[in-house]
Structure formats: C-alpha cells, structure tokens
Amino acid sequence: MYNNYIGFLTLLRREIVRIMRIWPQTLLPPIITMSLYFMIFGSFIGSKIGEVQGVSYMSFIMPGLIMMSVLTNSYLNVVSSLFGSKFQKNIEEMIISPLPTLTILFGFLAGGMFRGLTIGFLVTIVSLFFTNIQIYNIFIVILVVVLTSLLFAIGGILNALYAKTFDDISIIPTFVITPLTYLGGVFYSIDSLPVFWQKVSLFNPILYIINTFRYGFIGITDINIFKAIIIIVLSTIALFSLAYYLIAKGVGLKE
C-alpha cells in the first residue's frame, strides 16, 4: 500500500512539475483567453443585453466561463501527457512495473485535475476584476467543479488511448468539446430558445454541468439540479470504469 502511495505521488509530482515548467503554455493562455471573453462578452455585449433572469449578464456568464477553463484544461493535460508517454514509450515501463492499474490511472487523472482546478481558480480571481462573486451554494460549486474536472480528465485518458498521432488528440477538443461547450448555455439561457432547440439542448451533457455550476453561484438554472448531478456522477463512474478496463487490458498501450 505504501509503495502504491509513493508511486501515485511520483506520478502526480511529475505532472505538476511538467505543468509548472511550461506555465506560459499551460497556465497563461487560458487566463488570457477567459479575460478576453469577460471583456468582449461580459463588458461590451453584456452592456447591450442588460440582465438575464434577474442578474447582470456578466454574473450570468461568469460560472460558465470558469467551467469552460476547468473542463478544457483537465482534458488537454491528460490527453497530451498520456499520449506523450505513449509516443516516448515510457508508458510501457509503467505497465510492466509493480504499480497497479489504479495507481497509474489516478496519477494521470490527478495531474489533469490539478491543472484544471488551478486554472479554474485563477480564472475566478480574474473574474473579480469584472464582477462581484456571490456563492449561493458552496457545496454544489465544489462538488460540480471537482466531478467535472475528473470527468474530463477521464475523457482525456480515453482519447489518448485511441489516438495514433498527435493530430488525433486535437479532434475531440476541436469538434466535440468546443461546440458542445458553446451550445451548453454558457452565454445564454435555453429558455430563450425555441421549444424544439430547448429539447435538443437537453441532449448536451455540458448543459447540465454549466447550469449546475451556475446554480451553485447565483441560484439560477434551466434544468433540474438533482437530475443534473446524478447524470454527472453516473457519467463519471461509467467513463472511469471504461478507462480502468482499457488500461488494464493494455488497449492502445501495447504495440
């Protein structure tokens, strides 16, 4: 047990060192990007829109922008780290080592969560320059941000396992995560959509994440909170089980 603990800490330390060593690439760009979102959408466009569901437009989009940074960076850190290990062949050393599959999996996931949550915290600090933060339910805020960071870190594992080239690790973020995020209610309430598109939006998993996180901050949501939390939890368990199975079987790892 102690050896597994040391192995986990070693993998986590490796991820943290990698993130902090290249911080101009890992930490700075998302902070700049989110600052531009706050300025353009929050200040310029928000001044024209006014209020949404009784709160300022800046306060309305703030939780969504924070969550965008968390889920995107949790995903990107894991997919790039694991695929890099595959490319450099050092993942094979982990597989044949005494480290259990769970320890290896937790090591990569913890690194992704560290980056995602760190950037989420930094973006929250940035948001203080644009709007006042009021927390309606701190428990939901913490629960959702941690679960989402874990969920998308697992997604990064799955992408990396099946990726064959560096181009493959950019397909899911570009053509799946980004569109679903923009259509997930970050910048608008789905109540403003026609009935047909409201129903279509309910098939977007990120809608539940954004709305639950927003509810934790300002107490406003377009969907049932308990249903959303159940969906997030079950999705996390399902993907974690799949990732564990694939790594245990060596899918995408063994030549």
Salt bridges, closest charged atoms under 4 A:
GLU15 OE2 - ARG14 NH2 2.96
GLU15 OE1 - ARG18 NH2 3.59
GLU255 OE2 - LYS89 NZ 3.01
